[in-house]
């Protein structure tokens, strides 16, 4: 899990995720909107990390995101 947390932190810094989160309809940290956006980006970067470590083609990233969201109960 430390690998995933570290990857998400670095991905946020490298790709400006914090900026995206802060500007997404100006959600308030802790609000449902903020949580939804944060979970989406967490799932996105986790999927990229998983795909990278398993040498999965980038076209399959979206499927990995959907599968991750299902297992975590995001959007249900």
C-alpha positions in Angstrom: 0.0 0.0 0.0 2.9 2.3 0.7 3.9 2.0 -3.0 0.4 3.1 -4.1 0.2 6.0 -1.6 3.7 7.2 -2.7 2.7 6.9 -6.4 -0.4 8.9 -5.9 1.5 11.6 -4.0 4.1 11.8 -6.7 1.5 11.7 -9.5 -0.4 14.5 -7.9 2.8 16.6 -7.7 4.0 15.7 -11.2 0.7 16.1 -13.0 -0.8 19.0 -11.1 -3.7 16.9 -9.7 -3.9 19.1 -6.7 -4.5 22.1 -9.0 -7.2 20.2 -10.8 -8.8 19.2 -7.6 -8.7 22.7 -6.3 -10.3 24.1 -9.4 -13.0 21.5 -10.0 -16.0 23.7 -9.4 -14.2 24.9 -6.3 -15.1 22.0 -4.2 -14.7 22.4 -0.4 -12.3 19.8 1.1 -14.4 17.3 3.0 -17.5 17.9 0.9 -19.1 15.0 -1.1 -18.1 16.8 -4.4 -14.5 17.0 -3.2 -14.5 13.4 -2.2 -15.9 12.2 -5.5 -13.3 14.2 -7.5 -10.5 13.0 -5.2 -11.5 9.4 -5.5 -11.7 9.7 -9.3 -8.2 11.0 -9.5 -6.9 8.5 -7.0 -8.5 5.7 -9.0 -7.0 7.1 -12.2 -3.5 7.3 -10.9 -3.8 3.9 -9.1 -4.9 2.4 -12.4 -1.9 4.0 -14.2 0.4 2.6 -11.5 -1.0 -0.8 -11.8 -0.9 -0.8 -15.6 2.7 0.4 -15.5 3.8 -2.3 -13.1 2.0 -5.0 -15.1 3.0 -3.6 -18.5 -0.6 -3.2 -19.6 -1.3 -1.2 -22.7 -2.6 2.4 -22.1 -5.8 1.7 -23.9 -6.8 -0.6 -21.0 -6.3 2.1 -18.4 -10.0 3.1 -18.4 -11.0 -0.5 -17.9 -8.7 -0.7 -14.9 -10.2 2.5 -13.5 -13.7 1.0 -13.8 -12.7 -2.2 -12.2 -10.9 -0.4 -9.4 -14.0 1.8 -8.8 -16.2 -1.3 -8.7 -14.0 -3.0 -6.1 -13.9 0.1 -4.0 -17.6 0.9 -4.3 -17.0 4.2 -5.9 -20.0 5.6 -7.8 -22.4 2.9 -6.5 
